[in-house]
Amino acid sequence: MDLYFIRQQFTLGAYPALIALPLPDPSSSDYIPTLVYKIRAHLALGDNTIALTLVPADTENVALRAAAALATGEQGLETLRDLCVEIEGDEDSEEWEKEIVQVLAATAFVRAGEIEEALETLSAEGKTGDEPAALLSQIYLSLARPALAQKVLAPALKANPDALVLQLAESAISLVTGSQGTSGEPYAPALSFYNEQVANPSISSAALLVGRAVVRILRGELSAAQSDLEEAESILSRAKCEQGSSDMLAAMVVAAGLSGTKKGEADELWSRLLKQHPSHPLVADIGAKDLLFNECASKFEVPPRAVAVV
């Protein structure tokens, strides 16, 4: 299987399809990169235990060691820090392997709340590669700094405009800023990207459909968004991949709540999201707002009922 196709599957979120692909012969130059992407696909779906079993116990490859460290959660942070130091001046590892170490380490640091360390890790080598630049831009977006996200992404896109990972990151910036592009329509760059990728017959990705559904929700195209989400659910159902349904369910909740076509549908979907993905950011955000509301309400005293004086 062509390595470009493997990378494309991973970038566009076709994790179940990527996991199902056979590995090339161990003597092939594509063996290690393909194995790394398969392990990362498992990690993306939360299958950390399976991901660890795929890492050879005696491997010296820095990318595989970084993937194994990420799979262990916070226990692997020190290992990832050591690997980031190890790749400095490392002449044996290839450039793509060093970039994978940067990306996986930064991902772990973000999850641990070490945002500054993640930013430093991705900026450490001076010239930022495609995937590190894409992740760096996403971190800036999470910090509500879209201008910085665009500043990081622009030179990478100029150097490699066809890189899917950079185009995906650019579409995320469009979602945050409401960029109209040259068409004058809101979120046009993001919609154009997702339309092009969804039309690719070689890719079957629920993540792509969810992404386009989010764009359509923002544009007020609720019926089209719900169609995308139903198709995404069908893909995940066929793949028996419940782990990949978190963002899909979150988008379904929003679309159902805004459309209001079926009474109780949004509540049912919310219950599914709570049960299946209790740590999803939307669940955490709503939970925090609920606590804040109750805290404020407890401090509010209802004044006594007014009595008319005759």
Stockholm file with secondary structure:
# STOCKHOLM 1.0

chainA/1-310         MDLYFIRQQFTLGAYPALIALPLPDPSSSDYIPTLVYKIRAHLALGDNTIALTLVPADTENVALRAAAALATGEQGLETLRDLCVEIEGDEDSEEWEKEIVQVLAATAFVRAGEIEEALETLSAEGKTGDEPAALLSQIYLSLARPALAQKVLAPALKANPDALVLQLAESAISLVTGSQGTSGEPYAPALSFYNEQVANPSISSAALLVGRAVVRILRGELSAAQSDLEEAESILSRAKCEQGSSDMLAAMVVAAGLSGTKKGEADELWSRLLKQHPSHPLVADIGAKDLLFNECASKFEVPPRAVAVV
#=GR chainA/1-310 SS CCHHHHHHHHHTTCHHHHHHSCCCCTTSTTHHHHHHHHHHHHHHTTCHHHHHHHSCTTCCCHHHHHHHHHHTGGGGHHHHHHHHHHTTTCSSSCHHHHHHHHHHHHHHHHHTTCHHHHHHHHHTTSSCCHHHHHHHHHHHHHTTCHHHHHHHHHHHHHHCTTCHHHHHHHHHHHHHHTCCTTTTSTTHHHHHHHHHHHTCTTCCCHHHHHHHHHHHHHTTCHHHHHHHHHHHHHHHHHTTCGGGGHHHHHHHHHHHHHHCCSTTHHHHHHHHHHHHCTTCHHHHHHHHHHHHHHHHHHTCCCCCCCCCCC
#=GC SS_cons         CCHHHHHHHHHTTCHHHHHHSCCCCTTSTTHHHHHHHHHHHHHHTTCHHHHHHHSCTTCCCHHHHHHHHHHTGGGGHHHHHHHHHHTTTCSSSCHHHHHHHHHHHHHHHHHTTCHHHHHHHHHTTSSCCHHHHHHHHHHHHHTTCHHHHHHHHHHHHHHCTTCHHHHHHHHHHHHHHTCCTTTTSTTHHHHHHHHHHHTCTTCCCHHHHHHHHHHHHHTTCHHHHHHHHHHHHHHHHHTTCGGGGHHHHHHHHHHHHHHCCSTTHHHHHHHHHHHHCTTCHHHHHHHHHHHHHHHHHHTCCCCCCCCCCC
//
